[in-house]
Amino acid sequence: MGEFELDYNDFLELFIEESKEHLQSINEELLKLESEPENPAIVNEIFRSAHTLKGMAGSMGFEDLASLTHEMENVLDLVRNSKLGITSEMMDVIFSCVDLIEKMIDSIEQGGDGKEDVTDVVRRLSMIQNPADPFQVRQNSAMQESAAAAVVDFEIDQYQLSVINEAEKTGNKLYQITIQLDKQCVMKSVRAYMVFQAVEELGEIIQSFPPVEQIEEENFDNSFSILLLSHRTTKEIQAQLQPISELSQVIVKERIVKDSTVSNQESTSEGKITKPLTQKQRKEDTSNKKHRSKSIRVDIEKLDHLMNLFSELIIDRGRLEQISRKSDLTELTETVEHMTRISTDLQGLILNMRMVQVEQVFNRFPRMVRDLAKELNKKVQLIIEGKETELDRTVIDEIGDPLVHLLRNALDHGQESTEERVALGKQEEGKVLLKAYHSGNQVFIEVADDGKGIDREKVLHKAIERKVVTQNEAETLTDNQVYSLIFSSGFSTADKISDISGRGVGLDVVKTKIESLGGSISIESEPNKGSMFRIQLPLTLSIIYAMLIKVEDETYAIPFSSIVEITKITKEEISTLYGQKVIQFRGQVVSLVSLKEVFNVPGVETSEQQELFIVIVRKGDKIIGLVVDSVLGQQEVVLKTLGSFLTNLYAISGATILGNGEVALIIDSNQFFK
């Protein structure tokens, strides 16, 4: 029993993953279908995904899921056979059907039974098939299908003809067997395999329609045909296939081969007809082969463990580099250098393995935007760019929610109503752009809209009203500083509260989440032209480039991503402004933060040191200077969390182990900005 449970759980995991992929595919294709209702290829693609999903659910024993998908498949079947036209009502029912399936799969993933009340949706799907009598339509379409299946006209090549002629000399006859599977048949390929096995016992199979590969992949309707050479009678063949369940109809007819049915095309050894490829098809075929890659699924926990082990290796590498510098052993130095090169390549490979395309997150937004636009009664087109941009898996898992907030904000606050857009001379349909791209070791994600932009005066009025800024401060703020006020906690400019926005929750949460990932967010806006929110994120969260600095006897690491410049000043260059120490730096007044004072680093105060090192760090468009004693140089460091006992430490994001075995704290300079 234990062995079965293990197998079932393994299959369950696979079922959940594959179901999610098929659901995503159905969602994407349905959105395409809304804009291209006449495209039969899209309907076929949705039908295939729905059919596979039904088969998987049936084989895993999830009855509700299988029956719901089956009804959805019936509707799609009528659409692709041109028996039904696509209406907005039908699209809404199918979308709600997909939502229900998603709910069931989530329930299964959480360890539930995947049961939901599907009666209402099933009834609505049946009504679409035929408002008068849904079952009659299904019966009729099945009869039409079986009639169509019975008239398959096989093309027979010269080789097959010679085989048939030889067989007929020994008393064999040529039969065309047409099998109509039951509409309720869950796993068509398995049923077809049983038919092929039974038929093979009766004689020699010459050909099948569709070809065997398509039947194995379930890439066929509910019927298929077989050409068989056998010395048995029609009744004997019928009797052989009788015990197989889920066959609604078996038609066995004797065939006489005329010369006109013989084609000059060559056949493969499997008896499958192959037409000569055109040059264009050959090119497409080779390009498809070129891009096909083999892959395996790996649990993210295993990759995390691999990353942790590699992090330890980096620490030891640093230690070895230090030892080799102290010793004059050439052999040791050469070996360490070689090890460094290999481990750098290995690091790149491990990081790449953890990289996931942002497409995984972006794919869920077209459907969300469609539903939201409908709810708000706005016409909105979502444009997605840079789906193939890659991010570390840990960042991917966290970035979804902030993007949901920003997109909802763009649709609700950013985009005007259709009437307002027409009055302003804009196109009726608003555009929202979701774009991702790499720049250096950072990833940028932009959410832009061509709506009304941010109302500077309205934001300032609310900010003063909520005491976020004073009246005097408000007069000195730049546009970008005003826009960044909307990230304040509990801030909202919505005139009325709705389910979508206006509860003062959203943008402050977005900012906090992005900063917790070591990133930053900025805003650009222009009245009546639109707004853009730009998120900047590190490529990975585990191994970072940092500058090692010293304060007294303590070593700290400052991530490179936040450093603008390092400069040296004399004590005379420091001034005091409103009780705050500042310096003049490239025409700007820069506040200073003494790390010695902030972290209470013990040491003897000396006035001998005339020169100070200043590390200029930035957050968005603001900069400050960190006062340090000395700069040791750059190094690749492994970011280690400080565990659950040391949480919410001011301006410390973690720690790393240096080559000499020392622990250096990693500074989070974002927290120095008020």
Sequence and secondary structure as in RCSB ss.txt:
>XXXX:A:sequence
MGEFELDYNDFLELFIEESKEHLQSINEELLKLESEPENPAIVNEIFRSAHTLKGMAGSMGFEDLASLTHEMENV
LDLVRNSKLGITSEMMDVIFSCVDLIEKMIDSIEQGGDGKEDVTDVVRRLSMIQNPADPFQVRQNSAMQESAAAA
VVDFEIDQYQLSVINEAEKTGNKLYQITIQLDKQCVMKSVRAYMVFQAVEELGEIIQSFPPVEQIEEENFDNSFS
ILLLSHRTTKEIQAQLQPISELSQVIVKERIVKDSTVSNQESTSEGKITKPLTQKQRKEDTSNKKHRSKSIRVDI
EKLDHLMNLFSELIIDRGRLEQISRKSDLTELTETVEHMTRISTDLQGLILNMRMVQVEQVFNRFPRMVRDLAKE
LNKKVQLIIEGKETELDRTVIDEIGDPLVHLLRNALDHGQESTEERVALGKQEEGKVLLKAYHSGNQVFIEVADD
GKGIDREKVLHKAIERKVVTQNEAETLTDNQVYSLIFSSGFSTADKISDISGRGVGLDVVKTKIESLGGSISIES
EPNKGSMFRIQLPLTLSIIYAMLIKVEDETYAIPFSSIVEITKITKEEISTLYGQKVIQFRGQVVSLVSLKEVFN
VPGVETSEQQELFIVIVRKGDKIIGLVVDSVLGQQEVVLKTLGSFLTNLYAISGATILGNGEVALIIDSNQFFK
>XXXX:A:secstr
 HHHHHHHHHHHHHHHHHHHHHHHHHHHHHHHHHH TT HHHHHHHHHHHHHHHHHHHHHT HHHHHHHHHHHHH
HHHHHTTSS   HHHHHHHHHHHHHHHHHHHHHHTTS      HHHHHHHHHHH SS HHHHHHHHHHHHHHHHH
T    EEHHHHHHHHHHHHTT EEEEEEEEE TT S HHHHHHHHHHHHHTTEEEEEEES HHHHHTT S SEEE
EEEEESS HHHHHHHHTT SSEEEEEEEEE   GGGEE   B TTS B     HHHHHHHHHHHHH        H
HHHHHHHHHHHHHHHHHHHHHHHHHHS  HHHHHHHHHHHHHHHHHHHHHHHHHEEETHHHHTTHHHHHHHHHHH
HT  EEEEEE TT EEEHHHHHHHHHHHHHHHHHIIIIIS  HHHHHHTT  SSEEEEEEEEEETTEEEEEEEE 
S    HHHHHHHHHHTTSS HHHHHH  HHHHHGGGGSTT    SS  SSS SS SHHHHHHHHHHTT EEEEEE
ETTTEEEEEEEEES SSEEEEEEEEETTEEEEEEGGGEEEEEEEEGGG EEETTEEEEEETTEEEEEEEHHHHTT
      S   EEEEEEEEETTEEEEEEESEEEEEEEEE B  TTTS S TTEEEEEE TTS EEEEE GGGG  
